[in-house]
Structures are given as structure tokens and as C-alpha cells.
Amino acid sequence: MEITAIETKTFEQMQKRFADFFHSIKDLCGNDRDRETWLTNTDICALLKISKRTLQSYRDVGILPFSQIGHKCYYKTSDIEQFINQHIKEKSNEK
């Protein structure tokens, strides 16, 4: 094991830079309250009580916005809420 000695002033500068970097990253990521929750295909199918094929159709037609990472699809909760509200309005207009 090697020990490296540095001046106190240099160490304090390094600490300040790490702290600044940490705060910059925290600002970029936002607060936990500002973060959007993402749901998976399984979550959406259970929530909307639809099949995976119906969900695929919604994606294909563009009814339901999604993001894809690799082979997995993710949905913002705000988009799902908007979809549900729109669907409720359409149903009430039909009656």
C-alpha cells in the first residue's frame, strides 16, 4: 500500500471541487420530487387491464407515448394519466 502526502491547501481545493461537482450533478438530476416515475409494459397492462398485444397496438398507432431502452419499453406516469383522462372524456362523450 502506498501513501501519498499532499499539502493541506491542495487537499482542501480537491474537496471543494468534489463538492462543486456533486452539487452540479444534483442540480442536473433534480430533486426526487421533480423526477418522473416510469412504468414498464407489465405495469401498464395491469393498470389499464389490457393485453400486451393491445398495448403494442397503442404504441404502434401512437396513442401511448413511450421510450425504449434496449428491448424494454417505458412509459411516463404523466403520459398514462393523460391517456386515462382522455379515454374517460371520450367515453363520457359517447353516452
Backbone as XML, in Angstrom:
<?xml version="1.0"?>
<chain id="A" units="angstrom">
  <residue number="1" name="MET">
    <atom name="N" x="0.848" y="-1.171" z="0.000"/>
    <atom name="CA" x="0.000" y="0.000" z="0.000"/>
    <atom name="C" x="0.889" y="1.228" z="0.000"/>
  </residue>
  <residue number="2" name="GLU">
    <atom name="N" x="0.595" y="2.151" z="-0.893"/>
    <atom name="CA" x="1.367" y="3.383" z="-0.974"/>
    <atom name="C" x="0.615" y="4.515" z="-0.303"/>
  </residue>
  <residue number="3" name="ILE">
    <atom name="N" x="1.350" y="5.385" z="0.305"/>
    <atom name="CA" x="0.770" y="6.572" z="0.923"/>
    <atom name="C" x="1.335" y="7.774" z="0.198"/>
  </residue>
  <residue number="4" name="THR">
    <atom name="N" x="0.437" y="8.660" z="-0.228"/>
    <atom name="CA" x="0.843" y="9.871" z="-0.902"/>
    <atom name="C" x="0.463" y="11.052" z="-0.033"/>
  </residue>
  <residue number="5" name="ALA">
    <atom name="N" x="1.407" y="11.892" z="0.229"/>
    <atom name="CA" x="1.155" y="13.082" z="1.052"/>
    <atom name="C" x="0.947" y="14.272" z="0.133"/>
  </residue>
  <residue number="6" name="ILE">
    <atom name="N" x="-0.089" y="15.059" z="0.448"/>
    <atom name="CA" x="-0.327" y="16.298" z="-0.304"/>
    <atom name="C" x="-0.501" y="17.433" z="0.695"/>
  </residue>
  <residue number="7" name="GLU">
    <atom name="N" x="-0.308" y="18.629" z="0.204"/>
    <atom name="CA" x="-0.459" y="19.795" z="1.066"/>
    <atom name="C" x="-1.910" y="19.966" z="1.476"/>
  </residue>
  <residue number="8" name="THR">
    <atom name="N" x="-2.130" y="20.545" z="2.623"/>
    <atom name="CA" x="-3.481" y="20.790" z="3.127"/>
    <atom name="C" x="-4.261" y="21.662" z="2.160"/>
  </residue>
  <residue number="9" name="LYS">
    <atom name="N" x="-3.611" y="22.674" z="1.608"/>
    <atom name="CA" x="-4.270" y="23.598" z="0.676"/>
    <atom name="C" x="-4.751" y="22.834" z="-0.571"/>
  </residue>
  <residue number="10" name="THR">
    <atom name="N" x="-3.924" y="21.936" z="-1.094"/>
    <atom name="CA" x="-4.293" y="21.135" z="-2.266"/>
    <atom name="C" x="-5.457" y="20.214" z="-1.933"/>
  </residue>
  <residue number="11" name="PHE">
    <atom name="N" x="-5.408" y="19.593" z="-0.765"/>
    <atom name="CA" x="-6.486" y="18.707" z="-0.324"/>
    <atom name="C" x="-7.802" y="19.468" z="-0.206"/>
  </residue>
  <residue number="12" name="GLU">
    <atom name="N" x="-7.767" y="20.663" z="0.359"/>
    <atom name="CA" x="-8.977" y="21.479" z="0.505"/>
    <atom name="C" x="-9.526" y="21.887" z="-0.854"/>
  </residue>
  <residue number="13" name="GLN">
    <atom name="N" x="-8.648" y="22.181" z="-1.804"/>
    <atom name="CA" x="-9.097" y="22.519" z="-3.165"/>
    <atom name="C" x="-9.786" y="21.304" z="-3.811"/>
  </residue>
  <residue number="14" name="MET">
    <atom name="N" x="-9.203" y="20.120" z="-3.597"/>
    <atom name="CA" x="-9.818" y="18.904" z="-4.149"/>
    <atom name="C" x="-11.192" y="18.666" z="-3.533"/>
  </residue>
  <residue number="15" name="GLN">
    <atom name="N" x="-11.302" y="18.863" z="-2.229"/>
    <atom name="CA" x="-12.593" y="18.693" z="-1.558"/>
    <atom name="C" x="-13.619" y="19.655" z="-2.125"/>
  </residue>
  <residue number="16" name="LYS">
    <atom name="N" x="-13.220" y="20.912" z="-2.344"/>
    <atom name="CA" x="-14.139" y="21.912" z="-2.887"/>
    <atom name="C" x="-14.582" y="21.520" z="-4.296"/>
  </residue>
  <residue number="17" name="ARG">
    <atom name="N" x="-13.661" y="21.048" z="-5.118"/>
    <atom name="CA" x="-14.014" y="20.639" z="-6.483"/>
    <atom name="C" x="-14.985" y="19.457" z="-6.477"/>
  </residue>
  <residue number="18" name="PHE">
    <atom name="N" x="-14.745" y="18.488" z="-5.594"/>
    <atom name="CA" x="-15.665" y="17.356" z="-5.488"/>
    <atom name="C" x="-17.042" y="17.819" z="-5.018"/>
  </residue>
  <residue number="19" name="ALA">
    <atom name="N" x="-17.072" y="18.728" z="-4.075"/>
    <atom name="CA" x="-18.353" y="19.245" z="-3.578"/>
    <atom name="C" x="-19.081" y="19.995" z="-4.690"/>
  </residue>
  <residue number="20" name="ASP">
    <atom name="N" x="-18.366" y="20.821" z="-5.455"/>
    <atom name="CA" x="-18.974" y="21.549" z="-6.574"/>
    <atom name="C" x="-19.508" y="20.575" z="-7.630"/>
  </residue>
  <residue number="21" name="PHE">
    <atom name="N" x="-18.715" y="19.554" z="-7.909"/>
    <atom name="CA" x="-19.137" y="18.545" z="-8.880"/>
    <atom name="C" x="-20.399" y="17.831" z="-8.400"/>
  </residue>
  <residue number="22" name="PHE">
    <atom name="N" x="-20.423" y="17.460" z="-7.135"/>
    <atom name="CA" x="-21.585" y="16.798" z="-6.550"/>
    <atom name="C" x="-22.832" y="17.667" z="-6.681"/>
  </residue>
  <residue number="23" name="HIS">
    <atom name="N" x="-22.710" y="18.957" z="-6.372"/>
    <atom name="CA" x="-23.862" y="19.864" z="-6.455"/>
    <atom name="C" x="-24.306" y="20.064" z="-7.907"/>
  </residue>
  <residue number="24" name="SER">
    <atom name="N" x="-23.363" y="20.086" z="-8.826"/>
    <atom name="CA" x="-23.716" y="20.218" z="-10.244"/>
    <atom name="C" x="-24.520" y="19.010" z="-10.711"/>
  </residue>
  <residue number="25" name="ILE">
    <atom name="N" x="-24.080" y="17.831" z="-10.336"/>
    <atom name="CA" x="-24.801" y="16.608" z="-10.714"/>
    <atom name="C" x="-26.185" y="16.584" z="-10.078"/>
  </residue>
  <residue number="26" name="LYS">
    <atom name="N" x="-26.258" y="16.977" z="-8.813"/>
    <atom name="CA" x="-27.540" y="17.004" z="-8.117"/>
    <atom name="C" x="-28.507" y="17.981" z="-8.795"/>
  </residue>
  <residue number="27" name="ASP">
    <atom name="N" x="-28.000" y="19.149" z="-9.223"/>
    <atom name="CA" x="-28.832" y="20.126" z="-9.922"/>
    <atom name="C" x="-29.319" y="19.583" z="-11.261"/>
  </residue>
  <residue number="28" name="LEU">
    <atom name="N" x="-28.444" y="18.874" z="-11.972"/>
    <atom name="CA" x="-28.830" y="18.311" z="-13.265"/>
    <atom name="C" x="-29.909" y="17.247" z="-13.115"/>
  </residue>
  <residue number="29" name="CYS">
    <atom name="N" x="-29.788" y="16.439" z="-12.076"/>
    <atom name="CA" x="-30.748" y="15.347" z="-11.864"/>
    <atom name="C" x="-32.042" y="15.837" z="-11.238"/>
  </residue>
  <residue number="30" name="GLY">
    <atom name="N" x="-32.017" y="16.961" z="-10.564"/>
    <atom name="CA" x="-33.215" y="17.495" z="-9.929"/>
    <atom name="C" x="-33.509" y="16.786" z="-8.627"/>
  </residue>
  <residue number="31" name="ASN">
    <atom name="N" x="-34.524" y="17.265" z="-7.972"/>
    <atom name="CA" x="-34.976" y="16.654" z="-6.720"/>
    <atom name="C" x="-35.732" y="15.378" z="-7.009"/>
  </residue>
  <residue number="32" name="ASP">
    <atom name="N" x="-35.883" y="14.534" z="-6.007"/>
    <atom name="CA" x="-36.682" y="13.326" z="-6.161"/>
    <atom name="C" x="-38.120" y="13.676" z="-6.510"/>
  </residue>
  <residue number="33" name="ARG">
    <atom name="N" x="-38.589" y="14.799" z="-5.992"/>
    <atom name="CA" x="-39.973" y="15.211" z="-6.271"/>
    <atom name="C" x="-40.153" y="15.624" z="-7.721"/>
  </residue>
  <residue number="34" name="ASP">
    <atom name="N" x="-39.067" y="16.098" z="-8.363"/>
    <atom name="CA" x="-39.151" y="16.545" z="-9.745"/>
    <atom name="C" x="-39.045" y="15.388" z="-10.746"/>
  </residue>
  <residue number="35" name="ARG">
    <atom name="N" x="-38.582" y="14.244" z="-10.276"/>
    <atom name="CA" x="-38.374" y="13.122" z="-11.184"/>
    <atom name="C" x="-39.683" y="12.481" z="-11.579"/>
  </residue>
  <residue number="36" name="GLU">
    <atom name="N" x="-39.710" y="12.074" z="-12.816"/>
    <atom name="CA" x="-40.865" y="11.380" z="-13.375"/>
    <atom name="C" x="-40.736" y="9.892" z="-13.053"/>
  </residue>
  <residue number="37" name="THR">
    <atom name="N" x="-41.834" y="9.264" z="-12.709"/>
    <atom name="CA" x="-41.834" y="7.825" z="-12.488"/>
    <atom name="C" x="-42.101" y="7.142" z="-13.819"/>
  </residue>
  <residue number="38" name="TRP">
    <atom name="N" x="-41.369" y="6.092" z="-14.077"/>
    <atom name="CA" x="-41.521" y="5.342" z="-15.324"/>
    <atom name="C" x="-42.105" y="3.970" z="-15.026"/>
  </residue>
  <residue number="39" name="LEU">
    <atom name="N" x="-42.995" y="3.515" z="-15.891"/>
    <atom name="CA" x="-43.661" y="2.226" z="-15.727"/>
    <atom name="C" x="-43.279" y="1.293" z="-16.878"/>
  </residue>
  <residue number="40" name="THR">
    <atom name="N" x="-43.326" y="0.000" z="-16.622"/>
    <atom name="CA" x="-42.998" y="-1.000" z="-17.636"/>
    <atom name="C" x="-44.262" y="-1.489" z="-18.335"/>
  </residue>
  <residue number="41" name="ASN">
    <atom name="N" x="-44.082" y="-2.340" z="-19.350"/>
    <atom name="CA" x="-45.227" y="-2.932" z="-20.053"/>
    <atom name="C" x="-46.146" y="-3.667" z="-19.081"/>
  </residue>
  <residue number="42" name="THR">
    <atom name="N" x="-45.553" y="-4.440" z="-18.185"/>
    <atom name="CA" x="-46.339" y="-5.207" z="-17.212"/>
    <atom name="C" x="-47.157" y="-4.282" z="-16.321"/>
  </residue>
  <residue number="43" name="ASP">
    <atom name="N" x="-46.536" y="-3.194" z="-15.876"/>
    <atom name="CA" x="-47.238" y="-2.219" z="-15.035"/>
    <atom name="C" x="-48.443" y="-1.633" z="-15.771"/>
  </residue>
  <residue number="44" name="ILE">
    <atom name="N" x="-48.232" y="-1.260" z="-17.024"/>
    <atom name="CA" x="-49.300" y="-0.611" z="-17.808"/>
    <atom name="C" x="-50.436" y="-1.595" z="-18.089"/>
  </residue>
  <residue number="45" name="CYS">
    <atom name="N" x="-50.091" y="-2.820" z="-18.453"/>
    <atom name="CA" x="-51.135" y="-3.825" z="-18.720"/>
    <atom name="C" x="-51.991" y="-4.065" z="-17.483"/>
  </residue>
  <residue number="46" name="ALA">
    <atom name="N" x="-51.361" y="-4.134" z="-16.333"/>
    <atom name="CA" x="-52.121" y="-4.352" z="-15.094"/>
    <atom name="C" x="-52.953" y="-3.124" z="-14.750"/>
  </residue>
  <residue number="47" name="LEU">
    <atom name="N" x="-52.395" y="-1.955" z="-14.923"/>
    <atom name="CA" x="-53.089" y="-0.714" z="-14.585"/>
    <atom name="C" x="-54.306" y="-0.481" z="-15.479"/>
  </residue>
  <residue number="48" name="LEU">
    <atom name="N" x="-54.118" y="-0.664" z="-16.783"/>
    <atom name="CA" x="-55.197" y="-0.402" z="-17.737"/>
    <atom name="C" x="-56.069" y="-1.620" z="-18.003"/>
  </residue>
  <residue number="49" name="LYS">
    <atom name="N" x="-55.662" y="-2.773" z="-17.460"/>
    <atom name="CA" x="-56.380" y="-4.034" z="-17.668"/>
    <atom name="C" x="-56.517" y="-4.346" z="-19.158"/>
  </residue>
  <residue number="50" name="ILE">
    <atom name="N" x="-55.356" y="-4.319" z="-19.833"/>
    <atom name="CA" x="-55.303" y="-4.622" z="-21.263"/>
    <atom name="C" x="-54.233" y="-5.692" z="-21.487"/>
  </residue>
  <residue number="51" name="SER">
    <atom name="N" x="-54.276" y="-6.306" z="-22.666"/>
    <atom name="CA" x="-53.282" y="-7.322" z="-23.003"/>
    <atom name="C" x="-52.012" y="-6.646" z="-23.528"/>
  </residue>
  <residue number="52" name="LYS">
    <atom name="N" x="-50.949" y="-7.438" z="-23.600"/>
    <atom name="CA" x="-49.691" y="-6.913" z="-24.148"/>
    <atom name="C" x="-49.858" y="-6.550" z="-25.625"/>
  </residue>
  <residue number="53" name="ARG">
    <atom name="N" x="-50.689" y="-7.298" z="-26.323"/>
    <atom name="CA" x="-50.931" y="-7.020" z="-27.748"/>
    <atom name="C" x="-51.668" y="-5.696" z="-27.926"/>
  </residue>
  <residue number="54" name="THR">
    <atom name="N" x="-52.643" y="-5.415" z="-27.066"/>
    <atom name="CA" x="-53.347" y="-4.124" z="-27.121"/>
    <atom name="C" x="-52.382" y="-2.994" z="-26.845"/>
  </residue>
  <residue number="55" name="LEU">
    <atom name="N" x="-51.520" y="-3.184" z="-25.863"/>
    <atom name="CA" x="-50.517" y="-2.171" z="-25.549"/>
    <atom name="C" x="-49.594" y="-1.945" z="-26.743"/>
  </residue>
  <residue number="56" name="GLN">
    <atom name="N" x="-49.215" y="-3.021" z="-27.418"/>
    <atom name="CA" x="-48.389" y="-2.909" z="-28.626"/>
    <atom name="C" x="-49.113" y="-2.097" z="-29.695"/>
  </residue>
  <residue number="57" name="SER">
    <atom name="N" x="-50.406" y="-2.328" z="-29.847"/>
    <atom name="CA" x="-51.202" y="-1.565" z="-30.821"/>
    <atom name="C" x="-51.221" y="-0.081" z="-30.464"/>
  </residue>
  <residue number="58" name="TYR">
    <atom name="N" x="-51.380" y="0.226" z="-29.181"/>
    <atom name="CA" x="-51.362" y="1.623" z="-28.745"/>
    <atom name="C" x="-50.033" y="2.284" z="-29.090"/>
  </residue>
  <residue number="59" name="ARG">
    <atom name="N" x="-48.944" y="1.548" z="-28.921"/>
    <atom name="CA" x="-47.622" y="2.094" z="-29.266"/>
    <atom name="C" x="-47.508" y="2.288" z="-30.771"/>
  </residue>
  <residue number="60" name="ASP">
    <atom name="N" x="-47.929" y="1.282" z="-31.537"/>
    <atom name="CA" x="-47.805" y="1.337" z="-32.999"/>
    <atom name="C" x="-48.567" y="2.506" z="-33.599"/>
  </residue>
  <residue number="61" name="VAL">
    <atom name="N" x="-49.764" y="2.742" z="-33.079"/>
    <atom name="CA" x="-50.630" y="3.805" z="-33.602"/>
    <atom name="C" x="-50.200" y="5.177" z="-33.070"/>
  </residue>
  <residue number="62" name="GLY">
    <atom name="N" x="-49.479" y="5.192" z="-31.972"/>
    <atom name="CA" x="-49.035" y="6.459" z="-31.385"/>
    <atom name="C" x="-49.978" y="6.998" z="-30.337"/>
  </residue>
  <residue number="63" name="ILE">
    <atom name="N" x="-50.884" y="6.164" z="-29.870"/>
    <atom name="CA" x="-51.839" y="6.584" z="-28.847"/>
    <atom name="C" x="-51.135" y="6.790" z="-27.513"/>
  </residue>
  <residue number="64" name="LEU">
    <atom name="N" x="-50.144" y="5.953" z="-27.247"/>
    <atom name="CA" x="-49.464" y="5.973" z="-25.964"/>
    <atom name="C" x="-47.967" y="6.234" z="-26.170"/>
  </residue>
  <residue number="65" name="PRO">
    <atom name="N" x="-47.478" y="7.397" z="-25.737"/>
    <atom name="CA" x="-46.050" y="7.687" z="-25.896"/>
    <atom name="C" x="-45.205" y="6.766" z="-25.007"/>
  </residue>
  <residue number="66" name="PHE">
    <atom name="N" x="-44.017" y="6.432" z="-25.484"/>
    <atom name="CA" x="-43.127" y="5.556" z="-24.723"/>
    <atom name="C" x="-41.682" y="5.849" z="-25.081"/>
  </residue>
  <residue number="67" name="SER">
    <atom name="N" x="-40.792" y="5.358" z="-24.253"/>
    <atom name="CA" x="-39.359" y="5.413" z="-24.522"/>
    <atom name="C" x="-38.845" y="3.991" z="-24.486"/>
  </residue>
  <residue number="68" name="GLN">
    <atom name="N" x="-37.869" y="3.708" z="-25.340"/>
    <atom name="CA" x="-37.351" y="2.356" z="-25.399"/>
    <atom name="C" x="-35.857" y="2.359" z="-25.105"/>
  </residue>
  <residue number="69" name="ILE">
    <atom name="N" x="-35.457" y="1.489" z="-24.199"/>
    <atom name="CA" x="-34.051" y="1.297" z="-23.883"/>
    <atom name="C" x="-33.766" y="-0.180" z="-24.121"/>
  </residue>
  <residue number="70" name="GLY">
    <atom name="N" x="-32.939" y="-0.438" z="-25.105"/>
    <atom name="CA" x="-32.717" y="-1.834" z="-25.492"/>
    <atom name="C" x="-34.013" y="-2.388" z="-26.054"/>
  </residue>
  <residue number="71" name="HIS">
    <atom name="N" x="-34.484" y="-3.458" z="-25.468"/>
    <atom name="CA" x="-35.741" y="-4.062" z="-25.924"/>
    <atom name="C" x="-36.887" y="-3.795" z="-24.963"/>
  </residue>
  <residue number="72" name="LYS">
    <atom name="N" x="-36.659" y="-2.960" z="-23.962"/>
    <atom name="CA" x="-37.700" y="-2.672" z="-22.958"/>
    <atom name="C" x="-38.336" y="-1.315" z="-23.220"/>
  </residue>
  <residue number="73" name="CYS">
    <atom name="N" x="-39.649" y="-1.260" z="-23.066"/>
    <atom name="CA" x="-40.396" y="-0.012" z="-23.227"/>
    <atom name="C" x="-40.759" y="0.535" z="-21.859"/>
  </residue>
  <residue number="74" name="TYR">
    <atom name="N" x="-40.708" y="1.848" z="-21.749"/>
    <atom name="CA" x="-41.051" y="2.529" z="-20.508"/>
    <atom name="C" x="-42.020" y="3.656" z="-20.809"/>
  </residue>
  <residue number="75" name="TYR">
    <atom name="N" x="-42.899" y="3.929" z="-19.845"/>
    <atom name="CA" x="-43.955" y="4.917" z="-20.016"/>
    <atom name="C" x="-43.936" y="5.881" z="-18.837"/>
  </residue>
  <residue number="76" name="LYS">
    <atom name="N" x="-44.063" y="7.176" z="-19.120"/>
    <atom name="CA" x="-44.138" y="8.175" z="-18.048"/>
    <atom name="C" x="-45.514" y="8.105" z="-17.390"/>
  </residue>
  <residue number="77" name="THR">
    <atom name="N" x="-45.527" y="8.257" z="-16.083"/>
    <atom name="CA" x="-46.817" y="8.248" z="-15.383"/>
    <atom name="C" x="-47.688" y="9.409" z="-15.841"/>
  </residue>
  <residue number="78" name="SER">
    <atom name="N" x="-47.073" y="10.552" z="-16.140"/>
    <atom name="CA" x="-47.865" y="11.705" z="-16.590"/>
    <atom name="C" x="-48.545" y="11.411" z="-17.927"/>
  </residue>
  <residue number="79" name="ASP">
    <atom name="N" x="-47.869" y="10.678" z="-18.826"/>
    <atom name="CA" x="-48.484" y="10.308" z="-20.111"/>
    <atom name="C" x="-49.633" y="9.333" z="-19.897"/>
  </residue>
  <residue number="80" name="ILE">
    <atom name="N" x="-49.475" y="8.422" z="-18.948"/>
    <atom name="CA" x="-50.532" y="7.455" z="-18.663"/>
    <atom name="C" x="-51.748" y="8.157" z="-18.064"/>
  </residue>
  <residue number="81" name="GLU">
    <atom name="N" x="-51.497" y="9.096" z="-17.150"/>
    <atom name="CA" x="-52.606" y="9.863" z="-16.565"/>
    <atom name="C" x="-53.357" y="10.632" z="-17.647"/>
  </residue>
  <residue number="82" name="GLN">
    <atom name="N" x="-52.608" y="11.239" z="-18.556"/>
    <atom name="CA" x="-53.231" y="11.985" z="-19.651"/>
    <atom name="C" x="-54.046" y="11.042" z="-20.543"/>
  </residue>
  <residue number="83" name="PHE">
    <atom name="N" x="-53.516" y="9.863" z="-20.831"/>
    <atom name="CA" x="-54.229" y="8.876" z="-21.636"/>
    <atom name="C" x="-55.533" y="8.460" z="-20.960"/>
  </residue>
  <residue number="84" name="ILE">
    <atom name="N" x="-55.466" y="8.193" z="-19.655"/>
    <atom name="CA" x="-56.664" y="7.782" z="-18.909"/>
    <atom name="C" x="-57.705" y="8.897" z="-18.913"/>
  </residue>
  <residue number="85" name="ASN">
    <atom name="N" x="-57.283" y="10.133" z="-18.658"/>
    <atom name="CA" x="-58.220" y="11.265" z="-18.657"/>
    <atom name="C" x="-58.865" y="11.455" z="-20.020"/>
  </residue>
  <residue number="86" name="GLN">
    <atom name="N" x="-58.094" y="11.321" z="-21.077"/>
    <atom name="CA" x="-58.631" y="11.462" z="-22.429"/>
    <atom name="C" x="-59.623" y="10.339" z="-22.719"/>
  </residue>
  <residue number="87" name="HIS">
    <atom name="N" x="-59.291" y="9.128" z="-22.293"/>
    <atom name="CA" x="-60.165" y="7.980" z="-22.523"/>
    <atom name="C" x="-61.484" y="8.144" z="-21.769"/>
  </residue>
  <residue number="88" name="ILE">
    <atom name="N" x="-61.428" y="8.681" z="-20.561"/>
    <atom name="CA" x="-62.642" y="8.917" z="-19.767"/>
    <atom name="C" x="-63.520" y="9.967" z="-20.455"/>
  </residue>
  <residue number="89" name="LYS">
    <atom name="N" x="-62.905" y="11.032" z="-20.979"/>
    <atom name="CA" x="-63.675" y="12.070" z="-21.686"/>
    <atom name="C" x="-64.345" y="11.505" z="-22.921"/>
  </residue>
  <residue number="90" name="GLU">
    <atom name="N" x="-63.628" y="10.664" z="-23.673"/>
    <atom name="CA" x="-64.201" y="10.057" z="-24.876"/>
    <atom name="C" x="-65.381" y="9.169" z="-24.514"/>
  </residue>
  <residue number="91" name="LYS">
    <atom name="N" x="-65.259" y="8.408" z="-23.457"/>
    <atom name="CA" x="-66.353" y="7.527" z="-23.022"/>
    <atom name="C" x="-67.575" y="8.324" z="-22.596"/>
  </residue>
  <residue number="92" name="SER">
    <atom name="N" x="-67.358" y="9.445" z="-21.887"/>
    <atom name="CA" x="-68.485" y="10.262" z="-21.429"/>
    <atom name="C" x="-69.149" y="10.976" z="-22.609"/>
  </residue>
  <residue number="93" name="ASN">
    <atom name="N" x="-68.397" y="11.307" z="-23.650"/>
    <atom name="CA" x="-68.964" y="11.943" z="-24.837"/>
    <atom name="C" x="-69.793" y="10.967" z="-25.658"/>
  </residue>
  <residue number="94" name="GLU">
    <atom name="N" x="-69.464" y="9.674" z="-25.590"/>
    <atom name="CA" x="-70.200" y="8.660" z="-26.325"/>
    <atom name="C" x="-71.595" y="8.442" z="-25.749"/>
  </residue>
  <residue number="95" name="LYS">
    <atom name="N" x="-71.743" y="8.693" z="-24.460"/>
    <atom name="CA" x="-73.019" y="8.440" z="-23.792"/>
    <atom name="C" x="-73.943" y="9.558" z="-23.999"/>
  </residue>
</chain>
